[in-house]
Amino acid sequence: MPEWLLKKDDYVPSTEKNTFINKSTLSILKMLAKFKYSSKYEFNRFKVNAVTKLVSAILLIILVSLTRSMGFIIIIDVYLLIIISMLKVEEIKHIIKMAGVVTIFTFIILLPSIFMGNENNSIMLIIKTLTTITIVNIISSITQWNEITKTLKLFFIPDIFILVLDITIKYIIVFGEFSLNMLYALKLRSVGKNKNKSTSVSGIIGTMFIKSKEMAEEMYGAMECRGFTGEYKLHRKCIFALNDMLCIIIDIGFIASYFYFVRV
């Protein structure tokens, strides 16, 4: 047996902060958690059709954008708070976080306008932004993505747009999991201090590009074998229940309130 095999190895690798790998892993985990959030809760707890929810959201966003009355916006905000109070705790935290970040960003952008004496319009714009973001987040929390794409088909949106949106949402999760496995493998194989982190990053990007190309070809072949021609077809008809009628009545009330505040 060689003598070097009998000697004790005193090699101690130099320590390094894996900031890049840790931050990348955490960011991917957060992204995957948002998209997999749908598997935990029941989306249609309000028993409202996706078409009604999407139309109501678009209507509220348009009315909020057009109004100049703070009273009308307060009425909508109270209505949104009632809906938020019926959601899960995790959903409420997510909505508050997203609305808070966007509102702070809007406030920073409008600081010059506030300092120049245009406080009223700036505050109105900030509140409108907060209300709009809240509406969008509520819809995303209580509506599944496949229901949204089906609703887009009912609105005569081009099939190519729906196809790109649908595939993008699905493959964000697939490539996120693939990237996460690559980062775990890189972390387990990293020993000592790596001075050439750019090489690892370029390797991950190159592998992701090759993998995406292979998966795109496989998906194209699978869709072609199944006779997919790029046309989306609806196999279920939209059924409007009592809750849908109640939501429509509320929307009519908001329209009437908007014109009332316009005249005041």
Phi, psi and chi 1 to 4 in degrees:
 res  aa     phi    psi   chi1   chi2   chi3   chi4
   1 MET       -  133.2 -177.8  176.7  -68.4      -
   2 PRO   -60.9  151.4  -20.6   31.4      -      -
   3 GLU   -68.4  -30.3  -66.3 -176.3    0.5      -
   4 TRP   -69.1  -20.7   62.4  -88.4      -      -
   5 LEU   -76.4  -22.9  -70.5  175.8      -      -
   6 LEU   -87.8  -11.3  -58.6  175.9      -      -
   7 LYS   -84.4  147.3  -66.8 -178.8 -179.2  179.9
   8 LYS   -79.0  134.3 -175.7  177.9  179.5 -179.1
   9 ASP   -89.1  117.3 -169.1    2.5      -      -
  10 ASP  -102.7   21.3  -64.3  -30.1      -      -
  11 TYR   -70.7  126.0  172.0   72.2      -      -
  12 VAL  -121.1  110.3  178.6      -      -      -
  13 PRO   -66.2  145.8   23.6  -32.3      -      -
  14 SER   -70.0  139.3   56.7      -      -      -
  15 THR   -74.9  149.8   58.2      -      -      -
  16 GLU  -147.9  141.8 -177.9 -174.9   18.5      -
  17 LYS   -82.1  115.9  -63.8 -180.0  179.3  179.1
  18 ASN   -82.5   59.1  -66.0  -37.2      -      -
  19 THR   -65.9  -42.3  -53.5      -      -      -
  20 PHE   -62.2  -49.2  165.0   73.1      -      -
  21 ILE   -66.4  -43.1  -61.5  177.8      -      -
  22 ASN   -64.8  -45.6  -67.4  -26.8      -      -
  23 LYS   -66.4  -39.4  -73.8 -174.5  176.1 -179.6
  24 SER   -65.0  -41.3  -59.3      -      -      -
  25 THR   -63.8  -44.4  -56.4      -      -      -
  26 LEU   -64.6  -40.4  -71.4  174.7      -      -
  27 SER   -65.9  -39.5   61.0      -      -      -
  28 ILE   -68.4  -39.4  -67.0  176.4      -      -
  29 LEU   -62.9  -40.3  -76.0  174.2      -      -
  30 LYS   -64.3  -40.7  -70.9  179.8 -179.6  178.4
  31 MET   -65.0  -43.4 -179.7  -92.8  -62.6      -
  32 LEU   -67.1  -34.4  -68.7  177.4      -      -
  33 ALA   -64.0  -35.8      -      -      -      -
  34 LYS   -67.1  -40.6  -68.4  179.2 -179.0  178.7
  35 PHE   -79.7  -28.2  -79.5   92.1      -      -
  36 LYS   -89.0    1.2  -71.4 -171.9  174.4 -179.1
  37 TYR   -62.5  -24.8 -172.6   71.9      -      -
  38 SER   -69.1  -20.4   59.3      -      -      -
  39 SER   -80.7   -6.9   60.8      -      -      -
  40 LYS   -95.8  -31.7  -66.2 -176.9  178.7 -179.6
  41 TYR  -124.0  159.7  -57.7  109.3      -      -
  42 GLU   -86.4  122.0  179.4 -174.1   -0.1      -
  43 PHE   -78.7  -39.7  -83.5   91.2      -      -
  44 ASN   -89.3   44.9 -160.2   16.1      -      -
  45 ARG   -71.8  -22.2   73.4 -158.6   71.9  163.1
  46 PHE   -86.2   -5.9  -65.0  104.8      -      -
  47 LYS    57.0   42.0  -54.0  -59.4  179.8 -177.9
  48 VAL  -116.9  136.2  178.7      -      -      -
  49 ASN   -62.7  146.5 -164.3  -71.2      -      -
  50 ALA   -62.6  -33.9      -      -      -      -
  51 VAL   -63.3  -44.7  178.1      -      -      -
  52 THR   -63.1  -42.0  -53.4      -      -      -
  53 LYS   -64.8  -43.3  -71.7 -173.0  -74.6 -172.8
  54 LEU   -69.0  -41.8 -170.6   59.0      -      -
  55 VAL   -63.7  -41.8  170.5      -      -      -
  56 SER   -63.1  -40.8  -60.9      -      -      -
  57 ALA   -64.6  -45.3      -      -      -      -
  58 ILE   -63.3  -40.6  -64.7  174.2      -      -
  59 LEU   -63.1  -44.4  176.1   63.7      -      -
  60 LEU   -65.1  -39.3  -70.7  179.9      -      -
  61 ILE   -64.1  -41.8  -68.7  173.8      -      -
  62 ILE   -64.5  -44.6  -67.0  174.4      -      -
  63 LEU   -64.7  -40.4  -66.6  179.0      -      -
  64 VAL   -65.1  -38.1  169.1      -      -      -
  65 SER   -68.2  -34.0  -57.8      -      -      -
  66 LEU   -86.9  -26.9  -64.6  177.3      -      -
  67 THR   -72.5  152.9 -173.0      -      -      -
  68 ARG  -119.8    9.7  -64.3 -176.9  179.8  179.9
  69 SER  -101.5  125.4  173.8      -      -      -
  70 MET   -69.6  -31.4 -176.3   63.7   70.1      -
  71 GLY   -63.2  -40.4      -      -      -      -
  72 PHE   -66.1  -39.6  178.2   73.5      -      -
  73 ILE   -66.0  -37.4  -62.7  177.8      -      -
  74 ILE   -63.6  -39.0  -68.1  174.9      -      -
  75 ILE   -61.5  -44.5  -67.0  174.6      -      -
  76 ILE   -65.4  -39.9  -67.3 -177.9      -      -
  77 ASP   -63.2  -38.7  -71.5  -21.7      -      -
  78 VAL   -63.8  -41.9  171.5      -      -      -
  79 TYR   -61.7  -41.8  172.3   69.1      -      -
  80 LEU   -67.3  -37.3  -64.0  177.8      -      -
  81 LEU   -64.1  -36.2  -72.8  175.0      -      -
  82 ILE   -63.8  -41.8  -66.1  174.0      -      -
  83 ILE   -66.7  -43.1  -63.4  177.0      -      -
  84 ILE   -61.6  -36.0  -68.4  174.3      -      -
  85 SER   -64.8  -17.6   63.6      -      -      -
  86 MET   -92.2   -2.4  -58.6  178.3 -174.3      -
  87 LEU   -87.8  173.6  -58.1  178.3      -      -
  88 LYS   -73.9  160.7  -56.8  -69.4 -176.3  179.2
  89 VAL   -62.8  -42.3  176.3      -      -      -
  90 GLU   -64.1  -37.5  -70.3   79.2    6.2      -
  91 GLU   -67.0  -40.3  -66.5  172.4  -25.5      -
  92 ILE   -63.6  -42.8  -64.3  174.6      -      -
  93 LYS   -61.6  -42.2  -70.2 -179.2  179.7  178.5
  94 HIS   -64.8  -42.9  174.6   70.4      -      -
  95 ILE   -64.0  -44.5  -68.0  173.4      -      -
  96 ILE   -64.3  -40.1  -66.9  175.7      -      -
  97 LYS   -64.3  -48.7 -179.4  179.7  178.0 -178.7
  98 MET   -64.9  -43.0  -66.5  -61.8  -63.0      -
  99 ALA   -65.1  -38.7      -      -      -      -
 100 GLY   -65.9  -42.9      -      -      -      -
 101 VAL   -63.5  -47.0  170.3      -      -      -
 102 VAL   -65.4  -38.1  175.2      -      -      -
 103 THR   -66.4  -41.8  -57.2      -      -      -
 104 ILE   -64.1  -41.8  -67.9  173.5      -      -
 105 PHE   -62.7  -42.7  178.4   76.8      -      -
 106 THR   -64.1  -39.2  -53.8      -      -      -
 107 PHE   -62.9  -40.9  174.8   74.9      -      -
 108 ILE   -65.1  -40.9  -65.4  173.6      -      -
 109 ILE   -64.3  -35.0  -65.2  -62.1      -      -
 110 LEU   -91.9    5.1  -67.1  176.8      -      -
 111 LEU   -57.8  -44.6  -85.3  177.7      -      -
 112 PRO   -58.6  -39.6  -24.6   34.8      -      -
 113 SER   -65.5  -37.0  177.4      -      -      -
 114 ILE   -67.0  -42.2  -64.6  174.4      -      -
 115 PHE   -68.4  -23.5  -70.7  147.1      -      -
 116 MET   -86.9    5.3  -66.4  178.7   64.2      -
 117 GLY    97.7    7.9      -      -      -      -
 118 ASN  -100.9   56.3 -162.5    8.4      -      -
 119 GLU   -69.4  -43.2  -61.6   91.5   -7.8      -
 120 ASN   -62.6  -49.4  -65.1  -28.8      -      -
 121 ASN   -65.4  -35.6  -68.4  -27.0      -      -
 122 SER   -66.6  -44.1  -60.5      -      -      -
 123 ILE   -64.4  -40.0  -66.6  173.9      -      -
 124 MET   -61.1  -42.7  176.4   70.8   72.8      -
 125 LEU   -66.5  -38.9 -175.9   57.3      -      -
 126 ILE   -64.2  -43.5  -67.5  172.7      -      -
 127 ILE   -66.6  -38.8  -64.0  175.4      -      -
 128 LYS   -62.8  -41.3  -75.5 -175.2  176.7 -177.3
 129 THR   -63.0  -44.1  -56.5      -      -      -
 130 LEU   -60.2  -43.5  174.5   62.1      -      -
 131 THR   -66.1  -42.4  -55.2      -      -      -
 132 THR   -64.7  -45.2  -57.0      -      -      -
 133 ILE   -63.5  -37.5  -65.9  -61.2      -      -
 134 THR   -63.8  -41.8  -56.2      -      -      -
 135 ILE   -61.2  -45.8  -65.5  171.4      -      -
 136 VAL   -63.3  -42.3  173.4      -      -      -
 137 ASN   -68.5  -35.5  -80.8  -79.6      -      -
 138 ILE   -64.0  -43.8  -70.5  175.0      -      -
 139 ILE   -62.9  -42.9  -69.5  -61.4      -      -
 140 SER   -67.4  -24.2   64.1      -      -      -
 141 SER   -82.5  -28.0  -62.5      -      -      -
 142 ILE  -112.2    7.6   62.5  177.0      -      -
 143 THR  -134.2  133.0  -49.7      -      -      -
 144 GLN   -76.9  154.9  -70.8 -179.7  -31.5      -
 145 TRP   -65.8  -37.4  -79.5  107.5      -      -
 146 ASN   -66.2  -30.0   57.9  -12.9      -      -
 147 GLU   -69.3  -35.7  -65.0  -68.7  -26.4      -
 148 ILE   -67.2  -43.4  -67.2  178.8      -      -
 149 THR   -64.8  -35.8   52.8      -      -      -
 150 LYS   -65.7  -38.1 -177.8  178.8   72.9  172.5
 151 THR   -66.4  -37.4  -54.4      -      -      -
 152 LEU   -61.5  -34.7  -66.0  178.2      -      -
 153 LYS   -64.5  -37.8  177.6   63.2  177.4  179.3
 154 LEU   -66.9  -25.8  -67.5  174.7      -      -
 155 PHE   -88.0   11.9  -71.0  156.2      -      -
 156 PHE    61.6   34.9  -57.9  101.9      -      -
 157 ILE   -72.9  140.3  -58.6  -63.1      -      -
 158 PRO   -55.9  141.3  -25.1   33.0      -      -
 159 ASP   -61.4  -33.1  -69.3  -26.0      -      -
 160 ILE   -65.4  -35.5 -175.0   63.2      -      -
 161 PHE   -67.2  -43.8  177.4   81.0      -      -
 162 ILE   -64.8  -39.6  -58.6  175.6      -      -
 163 LEU   -62.2  -46.9  176.0   64.3      -      -
 164 VAL   -63.2  -43.2  172.1      -      -      -
 165 LEU   -64.2  -44.1  178.2   62.9      -      -
 166 ASP   -65.4  -47.0 -162.4   15.7      -      -
 167 ILE   -66.9  -38.3  -67.4  177.2      -      -
 168 THR   -61.2  -46.2  -59.1      -      -      -
 169 ILE   -62.9  -42.6  -66.1  170.9      -      -
 170 LYS   -67.7  -42.0  -68.8  179.2  179.9  178.5
 171 TYR   -83.7  -10.8  -85.6   85.8      -      -
 172 ILE   -62.3  -40.8  -78.3  176.5      -      -
 173 ILE   -68.7  -43.0  -59.8  177.2      -      -
 174 VAL   -62.4  -49.5  175.1      -      -      -
 175 PHE   -72.1  -27.0  -74.6  117.8      -      -
 176 GLY   -65.1  -44.1      -      -      -      -
 177 GLU   -65.8  -38.9  -67.5  177.5  -14.1      -
 178 PHE   -64.4  -43.7 -176.2   74.7      -      -
 179 SER   -64.7  -37.9  -57.6      -      -      -
 180 LEU   -63.2  -42.3 -167.1   61.2      -      -
 181 ASN   -64.6  -37.5  -66.8  -29.3      -      -
 182 MET   -66.3  -39.5  -69.4 -173.3   63.7      -
 183 LEU   -68.0  -38.2  -71.7  172.0      -      -
 184 TYR   -62.7  -43.8  -79.6  143.8      -      -
 185 ALA   -63.9  -39.6      -      -      -      -
 186 LEU   -65.1  -39.8  177.7   61.8      -      -
 187 LYS   -67.6  -39.8 -173.1  174.7 -177.9  179.6
 188 LEU   -69.1  -28.5  -68.5  173.4      -      -
 189 ARG   -93.9   -2.8  -70.7  167.7  173.2   78.5
 190 SER   -83.9  118.5  -62.9      -      -      -
 191 VAL  -124.8  127.2  179.1      -      -      -
 192 GLY    79.0 -156.1      -      -      -      -
 193 LYS  -104.6  126.0 -169.9  173.3 -176.1  178.8
 194 ASN  -102.5  115.4 -177.1   14.2      -      -
 195 LYS   -87.3  -13.0  -63.8 -178.7  179.8  179.8
 196 ASN  -114.7   67.8  -62.5  -39.5      -      -
 197 LYS   -69.0  -25.0  -70.1 -173.8  174.8   64.6
 198 SER   -63.5  -30.5   57.7      -      -      -
 199 THR   -65.0  -41.3  -54.7      -      -      -
 200 SER   -65.4  -41.5  -58.1      -      -      -
 201 VAL   -63.9  -45.0  177.1      -      -      -
 202 SER   -64.8  -33.7   59.8      -      -      -
 203 GLY   -65.3  -41.8      -      -      -      -
 204 ILE   -65.2  -43.9  -67.4  175.2      -      -
 205 ILE   -63.9  -42.9  -64.6  174.9      -      -
 206 GLY   -63.7  -42.1      -      -      -      -
 207 THR   -65.1  -39.9  -54.3      -      -      -
 208 MET   -62.9  -38.6  -74.1  -69.0  -63.4      -
 209 PHE   -64.9  -44.9  176.0   77.0      -      -
 210 ILE   -64.8  -42.4  -64.2  173.2      -      -
 211 LYS   -64.3  -41.7 -175.5   66.3  175.5  178.4
 212 SER   -64.6  -38.0   63.1      -      -      -
 213 LYS   -64.4  -43.7 -176.8  176.2 -179.2  -63.7
 214 GLU   -65.2  -43.0  -67.5  176.6   -7.2      -
 215 MET   -68.0  -34.4  -65.9 -178.5   69.6      -
 216 ALA   -64.9  -41.7      -      -      -      -
 217 GLU   -66.8  -40.5  -66.9  175.9   -8.4      -
 218 GLU   -65.2  -41.0  -67.3  173.8   -2.0      -
 219 MET   -66.6  -40.5 -177.3 -173.9   65.7      -
 220 TYR   -61.4  -43.3  176.7   79.6      -      -
 221 GLY   -64.7  -41.0      -      -      -      -
 222 ALA   -65.5  -42.1      -      -      -      -
 223 MET   -67.5  -36.2  -64.8  171.6   70.2      -
 224 GLU   -68.0  -39.1 -169.5  175.8   23.6      -
 225 CYS   -67.1  -29.5  -69.9      -      -      -
 226 ARG   -87.4    3.6  -71.2  167.8  173.4   81.5
 227 GLY    77.3   24.4      -      -      -      -
 228 PHE   -77.0  125.9 -178.4   72.3      -      -
 229 THR  -107.0    7.5   59.0      -      -      -
 230 GLY    91.9    4.4      -      -      -      -
 231 GLU  -105.5  127.0 -179.1 -177.8   -1.2      -
 232 TYR   -89.2  133.8  -85.5   77.8      -      -
 233 LYS  -121.0  140.5  -63.2 -179.0  180.0  179.2
 234 LEU   -92.7  125.2  -63.3  177.0      -      -
 235 HIS  -101.0   -9.9  -60.6  -76.3      -      -
 236 ARG  -127.3  139.5  -68.7 -174.9  -57.2  170.6
 237 LYS   -88.7  150.4  -65.3 -177.6  179.0  179.7
 238 CYS   -77.1  127.9  -63.8      -      -      -
 239 ILE  -110.4  123.4  -59.2  174.8      -      -
 240 PHE   -96.8  124.3  -68.9   91.6      -      -
 241 ALA  -106.3 -168.8      -      -      -      -
 242 LEU   -65.3  -39.3  179.8   61.3      -      -
 243 ASN   -64.8  -32.9  -68.2  -18.8      -      -
 244 ASP   -65.8  -40.8  -65.0  -70.2      -      -
 245 MET   -64.5  -39.0  -62.2  -56.8  -62.5      -
 246 LEU   -63.7  -40.0  179.1   61.0      -      -
 247 CYS   -65.4  -39.1 -172.7      -      -      -
 248 ILE   -65.0  -40.2  -66.6  173.5      -      -
 249 ILE   -62.7  -40.5  -67.4  172.8      -      -
 250 ILE   -63.1  -41.1  -65.7  174.6      -      -
 251 ASP   -62.7  -41.1  -67.4  -22.4      -      -
 252 ILE   -62.7  -38.5  -65.3  174.2      -      -
 253 GLY   -62.6  -39.0      -      -      -      -
 254 PHE   -66.6  -38.6  -79.8  128.4      -      -
 255 ILE   -63.4  -43.6  -64.7  174.3      -      -
 256 ALA   -63.8  -38.9      -      -      -      -
 257 SER   -65.6  -36.4  -60.8      -      -      -
 258 TYR   -61.9  -48.3  168.8   78.5      -      -
 259 PHE   -68.5  -29.4  -73.4  105.0      -      -
 260 TYR   -65.8  -45.4  170.4   77.9      -      -
 261 PHE   -71.0  -24.8  -78.0   99.8      -      -
 262 VAL   -65.6  -38.9  167.3      -      -      -
 263 ARG   -77.1  -26.7  -66.1 -179.0  178.2  180.0
 264 VAL   -69.5      -  173.3      -      -      -
